[in-house]
Amino acid sequence: MSGNGLLTGKKGVIFGALNDSSIAWKIAEAVHREGGQFILSNAPVAKRLGGLDELADKTGAEIIWADATSADDLDALFERAKELYGGVDFIVHSIGMGLNVRKNRPYEDLNYEWYKKSLDISAMSLHRAVHSADGTGALKDGASIVALTYIGAQRTFSKYSEMGDAKALLESIVRSYGYRLGKRGIRINSISQSPTITTAGSGIAGFDAMFQFAERIAPMGNADAASCADYTVAMLSDLTRMVTMQNLFHDGGFSTMGISDELIADLAEVYSKGE
């Protein structure tokens, strides 16, 4: 797809790109295509897990390794953004980690230290990032902030476990901060994305089943990472300048469905074999 210059002149920070299967990676490519400039940031531990240098070379971005749960790291990041750009017009938050999920700890027997860390990484980091961008003077009036979320914040998906709580908190932060930011014309929204095949998704037990279930329910099937990136571009652009405090479903229609003919047929076949 060729660009249309939707983000020409806009500068920002994109958190969470790891490798070319990650949604943040696709968002960075789409933002670059549309003329935006940005800093790429991820936790220092990600240095050994991904290939962020490749993305930086492709997009002309600077990489700043920062722990999104550290106020000092975030302040240094946004101070650098001020040096480079004078301030930021957008922030993309695509950060999530469920420690109990990854270690297969059941929801009814959570390790609470891991639980607190999961909430900090996956949700409070959004608050920290916005607070830091604002506090350092890097966040420009009229900026746009987008955070990635999942419908597990509102519905129970048993294997999603503590991450449902984390995403619920994330969406609440979007609403609460949105009121404060709106007075400066700053927008903040969350995009509730389909199950997407990424490195992070693969760490969830039963993810393949969640993916296939949504694929069969959604009239258009699951939205892929590239289409999510395009939607994010729209939310960062001036075309959506009056949209804020919203949780926007980008899921092929899954969020509005009950059951589909395809799933009914699949279930009928399964149960007929047991008769």
Sequence and secondary structure as in RCSB ss.txt:
>XXXX:A:sequence
MSGNGLLTGKKGVIFGALNDSSIAWKIAEAVHREGGQFILSNAPVAKRLGGLDELADKTGAEIIWADATSADDLD
ALFERAKELYGGVDFIVHSIGMGLNVRKNRPYEDLNYEWYKKSLDISAMSLHRAVHSADGTGALKDGASIVALTY
IGAQRTFSKYSEMGDAKALLESIVRSYGYRLGKRGIRINSISQSPTITTAGSGIAGFDAMFQFAERIAPMGNADA
ASCADYTVAMLSDLTRMVTMQNLFHDGGFSTMGISDELIADLAEVYSKGE
>XXXX:A:secstr
     TTTT EEEEE   STTSHHHHHHHHHHHTT EEEEEE GGGGGT  HHHHHHHHT EEEE  TT HHHHH
HHHHHHHHHHSSEEEEEE     HHHHTT  GGG  HHHHHHHHIIIIIHHHHHHHHHHHTT EEEEEEEEEEE 
GGGTS  GGGTHHHHHHHHHHHHHHHHHHHHHTTT EEEEEEE    STTGGGSTTHHHHHHHHHHHSTT    H
HHHHHHHHHHHSGGGTT  S EEEESTTGGG S  HHHHHHHHHHHHHT 
